[in-house]
Amino acid sequence: MSTPTLTPPRQPLFSRLPVISHLKKSVGLQRGMLVVGVVLSGLFILTSIFAPLLAPYGYSQLSDASGSFPTQQAPGGKHLLGTTVGGYDVLSRVVWGSQTAVTVIIVSVAMSLFLGVALGLLSGYFGGWLDRILVVVADAIYAFPTLLLAIVISIVISRGQSSFWGGIFSCAFSITVVFVPQYFRVIRAETIRLKAEPFVESAKVLGASSMRIIGRHIFKNATRTLPLMFTLNASEAILTLAGLGFLGFGIEPTSAAEWGFDLNKALADTSSGIWWTGVFPGIAIVLTVLGLTLVGESINDLNDPRIRGRKRAGGGAGTPASPGTPSAPAEAGKP
Amino acid sequence: MTTVIEVPEAEPGVVAPRSKSKGGGGLGRYIVIRFFLIIPTVFILVTLVFFLMRVIGDPITAAQGGRLPPDVLAQRIHDAGYDRPVLVQYFEYLGQLITGNFGTTITDRRPVVEVLTTFGAATLELSINALIVALAVGIPFGLIAAQHRDKTPDAFLRFFAILCYATPVFFSGLLLKLTFSVWLGWLPVAGRASTRTELTMSSLAAPSGIYWLDAIRSGNFTALGDVVSHAVLPAIALGLLTAGVFLRLVRTNVIGTLGKDYIEAGRSRGVSEFRLVTKHAYKPALIPIITVMGLQIALMLGGAILTETTFEWKGLGYQLVQYLNARDFVAVQGIVVLLAIIVAVTNFIVDIIAALIDPRVRY
C-alpha cells in the first residue's frame, strides 16, 4: 500500500462531511440526539484546542504567585472545582484532560484505521491462507477482554512509567491493537462482497493491477461505514484510556492530565466525603463518550433507517466475520 | 443413522470458518468444529501474550531488578531458565500449559492455578450478580422501549442505554459509593463482606466461594444480609454497563420481530399489543441475546477488573492489579492466559446453547 493509493479517496470523504449530510436527513428525535451529540463532541474538541486559554492553571501546577495551592479544598473561590489531595486544581486537570483524550483518539484511530483497512483489503481481496490466518487471529483478539489486552500492551510499551508522548503512544497503541480486528473484519467483509461486483471484474478485464483495483475500486466503496466506526471507536478509545489510567497505566500526573488517573486518586477521597475530585473528571468522561456515541448512533440509524432488527444477530460470539453486517462488530459485542 | 448421504462431504480436521453444510443432523458436527475452534483462539492468545511479555525482558529482572545485587539476580534468572533462547522457553511454556501448570508467581510464590481457585469464585459471584442486574434491567426496559418505539419512553430509555455505556464502571461505582455509602450510609463502602462474616465463610466446610450461596446453604441469614448488602453496589455498577447493551439488543430485535407477518396475523386476530410484545415478539428476540451474552462475558471480565478495584472486591481482577503493581509478570501472564481460556470456553458453551435453541445458527 503506497501513498498514492490512499490519497485520492480521502478528499471526497472529507468534503462529503458525513455528519452534516446526516443532519439534513434527520428529523425529530433523531435530529435532537444528533444535535446533542454534535454539540457535546464539538465542546470536547474546542476545549482540547483551547485548553491553554480555558484552564486557569497548568495541569501539574501546584502553586501560583500567592503560594502553594491548598489540598482537598472544596469547590469555590480561587479553585472553581476545588483541589485534589496532591494540590492540583481540579478544573485545570479536567480541561487539560480533554487534550490528552483527543490526542490519544487521533493517534489510536489513525493507526488502527490504517492497519485495519490495509489488512482487511488485502485479506479480503486475495483470500487464501493469509486470509484464514488473519481471520483466526482477528477473531481471537476480538473475543478477548479489550482491557486485559490493553494492559499487556501497555506494560510492554511503557514498562510502567511514562512521559507525555510515551504515555500517549502506549495508550494509543494498546487501543490500536484492540481496534484493528474490528476494522479488519468490517473492511474484509465489504471487500469480499465488492470483489464479486461487475465493476471489479471489468477492471480486471481491462488489465488493472491488483493494487489498483484494491486501492481505487474497492477501497473507495468499502469505506462507507468508516465514519460510523470512527465515532464509536473514538468513544471506546476514551473509555479504554480512562480504564488504563484508572488501573495506573496512564500518564504520570506531571506529564499530562488524564481523567482515569484522577478518578483512581479520587477513589480514596470518597470515604471522607470528598466528591469533587472524582465527580468532575468522571462527568467529563461521561459527557465526551455520550457526545461521540450519540453522533455514532445517529449516523448508524440514519444510514439504515429501515431495519434495525436482525443485523445484530450476525456478528455473534465466535463466529467468523459474516459478510453484509458492516456495523455489527462495532456495536453488538463491545459497544 | 438414516442420514447416510451427507457423511462423505465432511472435511476432517479442517477448522474452516465457514463450512457450507446445511440440513439436519449437523449439531454434533457443529459442536465438534466449534470445539476445535477454541484451540487456535487460545493458542494465538497464549503466543501473543507470551512473546509480548518477553519483549520487556525476563520477569525476574522486572520484578526485583533494583533490589537484588547483579550476581544474585543473574543466578536467579539462570535458575528459572530465563537465560535460554526464547523459543525454547516458549515451547516449554506451551508444554506446561497443557499439563495445567500456569507458572508460579514471583512475589508470593503461589501457583497461578491456586490464585484462580482462591479468587475466581469472587469474580464469578460478581459476574453472576451483575448479570442478574443486567438482565433484570435490560430485558423489561428493552421491551418497553420496543413497544413505545420512537415515543417519549423509547427516547428516554435509549438515552439511558447510551448513558449506561458512556459511564465507566469506576465512575458509576464512585457515584454509588458516594451516594449510598458515604452520604446516606445505607450500604458498606467496599469489600465482599464484613470481617466477621468473612471468618464465618472461611470456616465453612466445602465452601463454594460464592458468599451468598454459602450463606443460604448454611442457613446463616445475618451473614446473608451482610453479604447481599456488600454485593449490591458492585453488582449495579457492573450490571448497568451490560444492561445498556441488553436493552438496545432487546429493543432492536423485538422491533425487528414486530414487523413479521405472524405478528401482523396475531394483531388482526385481536391479540393485545402488550401480549404481542411479551409473548410473540419476545422469544425470538432472546436468541441474539444469548449469542451476545458470550461477547458480554469478555466485556464483563474487563469491567470486573475495574469494578473489583473500585470496590476492593477481592477477586481475580483485584488480584491481577495487585500483581501488575508489584510488576509480577509471571502472575500477570498466567492470569491473562487463564482468562483467555475461560473466555474461549464460555463462548463455546454460549454458541452451543444458541445452536440448541435456534437451528438456524448452525451453518
Boltz contact constraints between the chains, C-beta under 6 A:
constraints:
  - contact:
      token1: [A, 29]
      token2: [B, 155]
      max_distance: 6.0
  - contact:
      token1: [A, 135]
      token2: [B, 17]
      max_distance: 6.0
  - contact:
      token1: [A, 136]
      token2: [B, 40]
      max_distance: 6.0
  - contact:
      token1: [A, 137]
      token2: [B, 44]
      max_distance: 6.0
  - contact:
      token1: [A, 140]
      token2: [B, 41]
      max_distance: 6.0
  - contact:
      token1: [A, 140]
      token2: [B, 44]
      max_distance: 6.0
  - contact:
      token1: [A, 140]
      token2: [B, 45]
      max_distance: 6.0
  - contact:
      token1: [A, 143]
      token2: [B, 298]
      max_distance: 6.0
  - contact:
      token1: [A, 143]
      token2: [B, 347]
      max_distance: 6.0
  - contact:
      token1: [A, 144]
      token2: [B, 45]
      max_distance: 6.0
  - contact:
      token1: [A, 144]
      token2: [B, 340]
      max_distance: 6.0
  - contact:
      token1: [A, 145]
      token2: [B, 298]
      max_distance: 6.0
  - contact:
      token1: [A, 145]
      token2: [B, 301]
      max_distance: 6.0
  - contact:
      token1: [A, 145]
      token2: [B, 302]
      max_distance: 6.0
  - contact:
      token1: [A, 146]
      token2: [B, 302]
      max_distance: 6.0
  - contact:
      token1: [A, 147]
      token2: [B, 302]
      max_distance: 6.0
  - contact:
      token1: [A, 148]
      token2: [B, 336]
      max_distance: 6.0
  - contact:
      token1: [A, 152]
      token2: [B, 49]
      max_distance: 6.0
  - contact:
      token1: [A, 152]
      token2: [B, 52]
      max_distance: 6.0
  - contact:
      token1: [A, 156]
      token2: [B, 52]
      max_distance: 6.0
  - contact:
      token1: [A, 156]
      token2: [B, 55]
      max_distance: 6.0
  - contact:
      token1: [A, 156]
      token2: [B, 56]
      max_distance: 6.0
  - contact:
      token1: [A, 159]
      token2: [B, 56]
      max_distance: 6.0
  - contact:
      token1: [A, 239]
      token2: [B, 168]
      max_distance: 6.0
  - contact:
      token1: [A, 242]
      token2: [B, 168]
      max_distance: 6.0
  - contact:
      token1: [A, 243]
      token2: [B, 306]
      max_distance: 6.0
  - contact:
      token1: [A, 246]
      token2: [B, 170]
      max_distance: 6.0
  - contact:
      token1: [A, 247]
      token2: [B, 321]
      max_distance: 6.0
  - contact:
      token1: [A, 263]
      token2: [B, 170]
      max_distance: 6.0
  - contact:
      token1: [A, 270]
      token2: [B, 174]
      max_distance: 6.0
  - contact:
      token1: [A, 270]
      token2: [B, 177]
      max_distance: 6.0
  - contact:
      token1: [A, 270]
      token2: [B, 178]
      max_distance: 6.0
  - contact:
      token1: [A, 270]
      token2: [B, 182]
      max_distance: 6.0
  - contact:
      token1: [A, 271]
      token2: [B, 189]
      max_distance: 6.0
  - contact:
      token1: [A, 273]
      token2: [B, 182]
      max_distance: 6.0
  - contact:
      token1: [A, 275]
      token2: [B, 178]
      max_distance: 6.0
  - contact:
      token1: [A, 278]
      token2: [B, 174]
      max_distance: 6.0
  - contact:
      token1: [A, 282]
      token2: [B, 171]
      max_distance: 6.0
  - contact:
      token1: [A, 285]
      token2: [B, 168]
      max_distance: 6.0
  - contact:
      token1: [A, 286]
      token2: [B, 166]
      max_distance: 6.0
  - contact:
      token1: [A, 286]
      token2: [B, 167]
      max_distance: 6.0
  - contact:
      token1: [A, 289]
      token2: [B, 166]
      max_distance: 6.0
  - contact:
      token1: [A, 290]
      token2: [B, 166]
      max_distance: 6.0
  - contact:
      token1: [A, 293]
      token2: [B, 162]
      max_distance: 6.0
  - contact:
      token1: [A, 293]
      token2: [B, 166]
      max_distance: 6.0
  - contact:
      token1: [A, 308]
      token2: [B, 252]
      max_distance: 6.0
  - contact:
      token1: [A, 308]
      token2: [B, 255]
      max_distance: 6.0
  - contact:
      token1: [A, 309]
      token2: [B, 252]
      max_distance: 6.0
  - contact:
      token1: [A, 309]
      token2: [B, 255]
      max_distance: 6.0
  - contact:
      token1: [A, 309]
      token2: [B, 256]
      max_distance: 6.0
  - contact:
      token1: [A, 310]
      token2: [B, 256]
      max_distance: 6.0
  - contact:
      token1: [A, 312]
      token2: [B, 288]
      max_distance: 6.0
  - contact:
      token1: [A, 313]
      token2: [B, 288]
      max_distance: 6.0
  - contact:
      token1: [A, 316]
      token2: [B, 291]
      max_distance: 6.0
  - contact:
      token1: [A, 317]
      token2: [B, 291]
      max_distance: 6.0
  - contact:
      token1: [A, 317]
      token2: [B, 294]
      max_distance: 6.0
  - contact:
      token1: [A, 317]
      token2: [B, 295]
      max_distance: 6.0
  - contact:
      token1: [A, 317]
      token2: [B, 347]
      max_distance: 6.0
  - contact:
      token1: [A, 317]
      token2: [B, 350]
      max_distance: 6.0
  - contact:
      token1: [A, 317]
      token2: [B, 351]
      max_distance: 6.0
  - contact:
      token1: [A, 318]
      token2: [B, 37]
      max_distance: 6.0
  - contact:
      token1: [A, 318]
      token2: [B, 347]
      max_distance: 6.0
  - contact:
      token1: [A, 318]
      token2: [B, 351]
      max_distance: 6.0
  - contact:
      token1: [A, 320]
      token2: [B, 17]
      max_distance: 6.0
  - contact:
      token1: [A, 332]
      token2: [B, 292]
      max_distance: 6.0
  - contact:
      token1: [A, 333]
      token2: [B, 295]
      max_distance: 6.0
  - contact:
      token1: [A, 334]
      token2: [B, 299]
      max_distance: 6.0
  - contact:
      token1: [A, 335]
      token2: [B, 165]
      max_distance: 6.0
  - contact:
      token1: [A, 335]
      token2: [B, 245]
      max_distance: 6.0
